[in-house]
Amino acid sequence: MLNLNIIGIDLAKSSFQVATLSPEHQVLNNRSMSRARLEQWLAKQKPSIVAVEACGSAHYWGRFAESFGHSVMIIAPKTVTPYRQGHKTDSNDALAIAIAARQPSTRSAAVKSVEQHALQSIERMRQHWLDHNRSTSNMMRSLLYEFGITIAKGNTALIRIMPELLDGSSELLPQAFKAQLSKVYQQWQRGRDELKQIENQLSELIKQQSPCKRLMKLEGVGEVNALALYLILGERGEGFKNGREAAACIGVTPKQFSTGGVTSLGGIGKRIGHKRLRANLIQGALAVAMQLGRRPPKTLKEKWLLAIIERRGLRRAAVALVNKTIRTAWAMLHRDQDYQQPQAI
């Protein structure tokens, strides 16, 4: 890898800045290219390391570069920033990307396949419909609250009371507001139907993925969490060197502070990692941990978890279980093995 040129590309929609570093750290070129010109140019280059920032179209260009024998590094933007000198220009950004890719401590994300990217896109659309429906529901509830109408939690209560409020004979709401509220309510109902359809489609696709089916055997991991772990860890765990690195990236390892040879451990960082995946995994782990309050442990793993609950509390135990789950998931994918059930007591 040290004998290869490094091609740093500052991605955009139509104009791309390309900087090339030689193995001797000499800048061979740093110029702007159109999309068509970049495709032709990459196809003619000898095998090199192509580095891009993690942004829109990064995986597309990564797959394109790999098709011509290049190695690809997708780097977090915050990793590139320290290596940019001078003003923030396209040429300085492209050169900084190339320099960052040369550093031994720089980590890169694995390039997703077309199939993985399709699954991720469908999951993003599912989450969009979920967020949209939740925000629409909250808006209707808050507007009705201003008229003295309170609605219990859950979609069932909303569905039960809305026909009564929108009825033509009802005088609880002004007619002008009732007409607009009816449109919003119909939109919300259509959104629920769209969400149900996309969830059914995604469920069928997940069941067709062998890695996802294996990951669902883990404690507290359902379809959504299995898909998210599969997408971030990769087909064979190629996204990370080991399970600990994966757990640290997702954000379930304790923060460290060391000085003078003394290391202090804190809690997990709230502003780092994959927040949505971490939150979902912790919710699943909490469900598993709470069951131990109703029955004795049946396996050595449950006994380990119960000991942490008694010593550190429920939520810390859930984070510890998530940490172990991520490491186990990486090992399963990396070794292409099924989940080995914990030993019974």
Helices and strands as residue ranges (DSSP letters): E 6-10, E 15-21, E 27-34, H 35-44, E 49-53, H 58-66, E 71-75, H 77-80, G 81-83, H 90-102, E 108-109, H 114-145, H 155-166, H 175-207, H 210-215, H 223-233, H 243-250, E 256-259, E 262-265, H 275-291, H 300-312, H 314-335
